[in-house]
């Protein structure tokens, strides 16, 4: 089986350019369904989840091709608004296509996303909101059939600020007549970027980044050229890598503003992080310090996606750090693997208590999900000896080249092919 083989104990040094953001590009790929004309997405990361979205677009008759680091998408020839079951299974977040398909075609068919490695993945908020816009949605044998001859703008209040529901409803509302206001909307940078893309295509939309997004629908959108912003979670991963291994690194193309909560915690651990015009530098000398409880929360709170990599960095910190995971039910699956490397972690429900140890040792470990897998690599950078991280298909869903990037930062890591 292929794995990433990390030999720890080496300080990091060097620089790398941060890839485009997975969670920005996925809803934007769905949004291309709303555009007449070619969309060019520059700095598009080549990831398993992006390839899965391309296959979904192609299965509906759309064209998508790579042109160096840009993905060129033309949805003019879109035929049937149906996503086959096997493509839905490849990527649970493909429900994001629903709103765009409805806006474009007035109908959509796809399977219910079901659960994933992070626990149940309900889309009730997406569905309720779409119903409020006038969609008729039926579930039968795990398939969702949606139709609407006429979507009409309205006020929608989300009970929780769901990222996916906000995005889905923004896309559907572009095809609805009149004004839609989404209250208690998610405020993540990916929502702001989706709005920027839609505006470039001629959409009338405002408010993203606040808790109320306003969409004036019914306008025909055109193509555009948009550059995908740097991935804030990949940035957080490499910052945590430096925190774990020590040394000094520079991450090009990324900005502190998108991950202020993570940077604040890392500074509290003793890392020296500085923002420049074109990136972030991080320096760590001496032992890390434990920090006050880290509670994951919707943006601008501490991101759930960075919980595992921060935990990995703090395994050898002086003192005890408490984590509280408030977004997903099943997001401590990396803990058992980190323990195999010598981590002292106790989990009770949504709380994990990490007692800093003086050393970690390499081990054979298995990625259980995308960010959990990245955390094992971060821990491997700090461990004595060799850590072999299996299940790397999870990691490749979201990191375009994790071993290559870490090598550029001076780490001893190789991709061992079977
Ligand atoms: N939820 C519901 N009902 C819904 C929608 C969500 O109960 O209709 C619940 C979820 O079960 C979860 C919480 O609300 O407990 C938050 O879910 P949200 O909808 O905000 O998350 P998402 O859109 O499914 C995106 C990212 C995740 C990231 C979360 C939180 C994408 C493709 N995925 O998921 O990213 O963790 O927001 O920030 O944007 C990752 O990249 O590894 C990843 C999992």
Boltz pocket constraint, residues with backbone or C-beta under 6 A from the ligand:
constraints:
  - pocket:
      binder: B
      contacts: [[A, 22], [A, 23], [A, 26], [A, 93], [A, 120], [A, 121], [A, 122], [A, 123], [A, 124], [A, 125], [A, 126], [A, 127], [A, 160], [A, 161], [A, 162], [A, 163], [A, 164], [A, 165], [A, 186], [A, 190], [A, 303], [A, 304], [A, 305], [A, 326], [A, 327], [A, 328], [A, 329], [A, 370], [A, 371], [A, 398]]
      max_distance: 6.0
